[in-house]
């Protein structure tokens, strides 16, 4: 019996997870409360608001809910790019905007990324937003960069 115990535990957890996901899928979707205006960033349906990087028919899908002002999201972004390059035919990444209320500029960044997406350049904007100076950093002024100006 001890020999089969790990398999029984794994099976029980799998069944419990399946039942929970089945029950959750039957519930009506709740309104988004994490957006300041209570509206979706993209204004599109969920299936239309996702952005895919990698093979669209890949057997493995990793879905990221990202905030462009979130430092951990920025850190994992470069790691995910490497994963796509390494496992290109077998992996796709789905990105969805998820700006948090506590980040002052995250919603504007998400809107900018969606606007770029309407022009077919979502991933370029995604990369620029994550790789540039952190959002919310103080803007460069003449007083704090006097060493860079010519006199």
BALOBA-1460 file (C-alpha; in Angstrom, 3 decimals):
// residues 151
<rec num="1" residu="x" x="0.000" y="0.000" z="0.000"/>
<rec num="2" residu="x" x="2.842" y="2.418" z="0.806"/>
<rec num="3" residu="x" x="4.159" y="1.874" z="-2.681"/>
<rec num="4" residu="x" x="0.923" y="3.146" z="-4.284"/>
<rec num="5" residu="x" x="0.293" y="6.017" z="-1.867"/>
<rec num="6" residu="x" x="2.054" y="8.718" z="-3.970"/>
<rec num="7" residu="x" x="0.014" y="7.711" z="-7.031"/>
<rec num="8" residu="x" x="-3.217" y="7.830" z="-5.038"/>
<rec num="9" residu="x" x="-2.364" y="11.305" z="-3.718"/>
<rec num="10" residu="x" x="-1.531" y="12.616" z="-7.190"/>
<rec num="11" residu="x" x="-4.756" y="11.154" z="-8.599"/>
<rec num="12" residu="x" x="-6.822" y="12.676" z="-5.771"/>
<rec num="13" residu="x" x="-5.276" y="16.110" z="-6.291"/>
<rec num="14" residu="x" x="-5.813" y="15.883" z="-10.056"/>
<rec num="15" residu="x" x="-9.468" y="14.965" z="-9.594"/>
<rec num="16" residu="x" x="-9.977" y="17.781" z="-7.078"/>
<rec num="17" residu="x" x="-8.354" y="20.316" z="-9.440"/>
<rec num="18" residu="x" x="-10.468" y="19.101" z="-12.342"/>
<rec num="19" residu="x" x="-13.691" y="19.392" z="-10.321"/>
<rec num="20" residu="x" x="-12.718" y="22.874" z="-9.124"/>
<rec num="21" residu="x" x="-11.885" y="24.099" z="-12.628"/>
<rec num="22" residu="x" x="-15.129" y="22.610" z="-13.921"/>
<rec num="23" residu="x" x="-17.094" y="24.409" z="-11.194"/>
<rec num="24" residu="x" x="-15.278" y="27.689" z="-11.865"/>
<rec num="25" residu="x" x="-15.930" y="27.478" z="-15.581"/>
<rec num="26" residu="x" x="-19.677" y="27.274" z="-14.938"/>
<rec num="27" residu="x" x="-19.725" y="30.547" z="-12.967"/>
<rec num="28" residu="x" x="-20.515" y="33.756" z="-14.783"/>
<rec num="29" residu="x" x="-17.419" y="35.895" z="-15.227"/>
<rec num="30" residu="x" x="-17.168" y="38.708" z="-12.712"/>
<rec num="31" residu="x" x="-16.656" y="42.288" z="-13.777"/>
<rec num="32" residu="x" x="-13.059" y="43.461" z="-13.733"/>
<rec num="33" residu="x" x="-12.468" y="45.403" z="-10.548"/>
<rec num="34" residu="x" x="-8.753" y="45.963" z="-11.010"/>
<rec num="35" residu="x" x="-9.209" y="48.639" z="-13.658"/>
<rec num="36" residu="x" x="-9.787" y="52.167" z="-12.355"/>
<rec num="37" residu="x" x="-12.742" y="52.777" z="-14.664"/>
<rec num="38" residu="x" x="-14.055" y="49.225" z="-14.340"/>
<rec num="39" residu="x" x="-13.525" y="48.567" z="-18.039"/>
<rec num="40" residu="x" x="-11.245" y="46.272" z="-19.945"/>
<rec num="41" residu="x" x="-8.061" y="47.896" z="-21.191"/>
<rec num="42" residu="x" x="-8.481" y="46.736" z="-24.754"/>
<rec num="43" residu="x" x="-12.241" y="47.128" z="-25.045"/>
<rec num="44" residu="x" x="-12.268" y="43.815" z="-26.916"/>
<rec num="45" residu="x" x="-13.535" y="40.389" z="-25.960"/>
<rec num="46" residu="x" x="-11.147" y="38.164" z="-23.997"/>
<rec num="47" residu="x" x="-10.216" y="36.036" z="-26.999"/>
<rec num="48" residu="x" x="-9.432" y="39.138" z="-29.045"/>
<rec num="49" residu="x" x="-7.394" y="40.877" z="-26.323"/>
<rec num="50" residu="x" x="-4.690" y="38.246" z="-26.088"/>
<rec num="51" residu="x" x="-1.406" y="38.616" z="-27.887"/>
<rec num="52" residu="x" x="0.524" y="35.521" z="-29.007"/>
<rec num="53" residu="x" x="4.292" y="35.127" z="-29.390"/>
<rec num="54" residu="x" x="5.700" y="31.898" z="-30.758"/>
<rec num="55" residu="x" x="4.073" y="29.096" z="-32.723"/>
<rec num="56" residu="x" x="0.303" y="29.634" z="-32.692"/>
<rec num="57" residu="x" x="-0.262" y="25.853" z="-32.903"/>
<rec num="58" residu="x" x="2.293" y="24.903" z="-30.227"/>
<rec num="59" residu="x" x="1.323" y="22.070" z="-27.876"/>
<rec num="60" residu="x" x="2.386" y="24.092" z="-24.795"/>
<rec num="61" residu="x" x="0.862" y="27.475" z="-23.974"/>
<rec num="62" residu="x" x="2.094" y="29.769" z="-21.236"/>
<rec num="63" residu="x" x="-0.313" y="32.586" z="-20.430"/>
<rec num="64" residu="x" x="1.045" y="35.730" z="-18.769"/>
<rec num="65" residu="x" x="-1.046" y="38.429" z="-17.136"/>
<rec num="66" residu="x" x="1.338" y="41.371" z="-17.073"/>
<rec num="67" residu="x" x="1.610" y="44.882" z="-15.686"/>
<rec num="68" residu="x" x="4.106" y="47.093" z="-17.513"/>
<rec num="69" residu="x" x="5.029" y="48.943" z="-14.304"/>
<rec num="70" residu="x" x="5.623" y="45.770" z="-12.276"/>
<rec num="71" residu="x" x="9.367" y="45.054" z="-11.807"/>
<rec num="72" residu="x" x="8.945" y="41.242" z="-11.532"/>
<rec num="73" residu="x" x="6.884" y="41.230" z="-14.742"/>
<rec num="74" residu="x" x="9.710" y="43.074" z="-16.483"/>
<rec num="75" residu="x" x="12.256" y="40.581" z="-15.166"/>
<rec num="76" residu="x" x="10.341" y="37.556" z="-16.343"/>
<rec num="77" residu="x" x="9.717" y="39.101" z="-19.759"/>
<rec num="78" residu="x" x="13.304" y="38.587" z="-20.936"/>
<rec num="79" residu="x" x="13.284" y="35.044" z="-19.546"/>
<rec num="80" residu="x" x="10.114" y="34.250" z="-21.492"/>
<rec num="81" residu="x" x="11.713" y="35.617" z="-24.678"/>
<rec num="82" residu="x" x="14.586" y="33.168" z="-24.209"/>
<rec num="83" residu="x" x="12.127" y="30.318" z="-23.645"/>
<rec num="84" residu="x" x="10.332" y="31.088" z="-26.894"/>
<rec num="85" residu="x" x="13.630" y="31.119" z="-28.791"/>
<rec num="86" residu="x" x="14.773" y="27.852" z="-27.228"/>
<rec num="87" residu="x" x="11.495" y="25.938" z="-27.550"/>
<rec num="88" residu="x" x="10.167" y="27.763" z="-30.618"/>
<rec num="89" residu="x" x="8.084" y="25.105" z="-32.349"/>
<rec num="90" residu="x" x="6.711" y="23.711" z="-29.076"/>
<rec num="91" residu="x" x="5.859" y="26.824" z="-27.015"/>
<rec num="92" residu="x" x="3.674" y="29.854" z="-27.397"/>
<rec num="93" residu="x" x="3.280" y="32.729" z="-24.979"/>
<rec num="94" residu="x" x="-0.059" y="34.476" z="-24.576"/>
<rec num="95" residu="x" x="0.120" y="37.938" z="-23.017"/>
<rec num="96" residu="x" x="-2.829" y="39.730" z="-21.470"/>
<rec num="97" residu="x" x="-2.711" y="43.184" z="-19.932"/>
<rec num="98" residu="x" x="-3.402" y="43.210" z="-16.215"/>
<rec num="99" residu="x" x="-2.584" y="46.708" z="-14.903"/>
<rec num="100" residu="x" x="-2.772" y="46.965" z="-11.129"/>
<rec num="101" residu="x" x="-4.393" y="49.962" z="-9.422"/>
<rec num="102" residu="x" x="-1.341" y="50.545" z="-7.232"/>
<rec num="103" residu="x" x="0.803" y="51.264" z="-10.311"/>
<rec num="104" residu="x" x="0.084" y="54.794" z="-11.428"/>
<rec num="105" residu="x" x="1.199" y="54.465" z="-15.060"/>
<rec num="106" residu="x" x="0.377" y="50.810" z="-15.749"/>
<rec num="107" residu="x" x="-3.059" y="51.440" z="-17.265"/>
<rec num="108" residu="x" x="-1.698" y="54.086" z="-19.638"/>
<rec num="109" residu="x" x="1.101" y="51.736" z="-20.669"/>
<rec num="110" residu="x" x="-1.417" y="48.943" z="-21.295"/>
<rec num="111" residu="x" x="-3.513" y="51.291" z="-23.414"/>
<rec num="112" residu="x" x="-0.417" y="52.296" z="-25.378"/>
<rec num="113" residu="x" x="0.445" y="48.634" z="-25.962"/>
<rec num="114" residu="x" x="-3.105" y="47.912" z="-27.132"/>
<rec num="115" residu="x" x="-2.956" y="50.911" z="-29.478"/>
<rec num="116" residu="x" x="0.283" y="49.551" z="-30.904"/>
<rec num="117" residu="x" x="-1.436" y="46.169" z="-31.219"/>
<rec num="118" residu="x" x="-4.121" y="47.730" z="-33.402"/>
<rec num="119" residu="x" x="-1.285" y="48.694" z="-35.747"/>
<rec num="120" residu="x" x="0.253" y="45.212" z="-35.633"/>
<rec num="121" residu="x" x="3.113" y="46.252" z="-33.347"/>
<rec num="122" residu="x" x="2.075" y="45.040" z="-29.906"/>
<rec num="123" residu="x" x="5.222" y="43.021" z="-29.244"/>
<rec num="124" residu="x" x="7.503" y="45.889" z="-30.234"/>
<rec num="125" residu="x" x="5.725" y="48.167" z="-27.757"/>
<rec num="126" residu="x" x="5.728" y="45.385" z="-25.157"/>
<rec num="127" residu="x" x="9.506" y="45.097" z="-25.450"/>
<rec num="128" residu="x" x="10.026" y="48.865" z="-25.341"/>
<rec num="129" residu="x" x="7.867" y="49.270" z="-22.239"/>
<rec num="130" residu="x" x="9.602" y="46.478" z="-20.338"/>
<rec num="131" residu="x" x="13.159" y="47.304" z="-21.402"/>
<rec num="132" residu="x" x="13.105" y="51.085" z="-21.079"/>
<rec num="133" residu="x" x="13.480" y="53.120" z="-17.902"/>
<rec num="134" residu="x" x="10.989" y="51.919" z="-15.282"/>
<rec num="135" residu="x" x="7.596" y="53.573" z="-15.542"/>
<rec num="136" residu="x" x="7.036" y="56.136" z="-12.843"/>
<rec num="137" residu="x" x="10.718" y="57.060" z="-12.611"/>
<rec num="138" residu="x" x="11.384" y="60.758" z="-12.316"/>
<rec num="139" residu="x" x="11.687" y="62.418" z="-15.700"/>
<rec num="140" residu="x" x="15.025" y="63.834" z="-16.690"/>
<rec num="141" residu="x" x="15.203" y="67.544" z="-16.027"/>
<rec num="142" residu="x" x="17.821" y="70.155" z="-16.704"/>
<rec num="143" residu="x" x="18.626" y="70.376" z="-12.989"/>
<rec num="144" residu="x" x="19.443" y="66.694" z="-12.529"/>
<rec num="145" residu="x" x="21.335" y="66.199" z="-15.774"/>
<rec num="146" residu="x" x="23.412" y="69.361" z="-15.981"/>
<rec num="147" residu="x" x="26.510" y="67.259" z="-16.570"/>
<rec num="148" residu="x" x="25.001" y="65.996" z="-19.832"/>
<rec num="149" residu="x" x="24.220" y="69.405" z="-21.329"/>
<rec num="150" residu="x" x="26.652" y="71.479" z="-23.326"/>
<rec num="151" residu="x" x="27.307" y="75.013" z="-22.311"/>
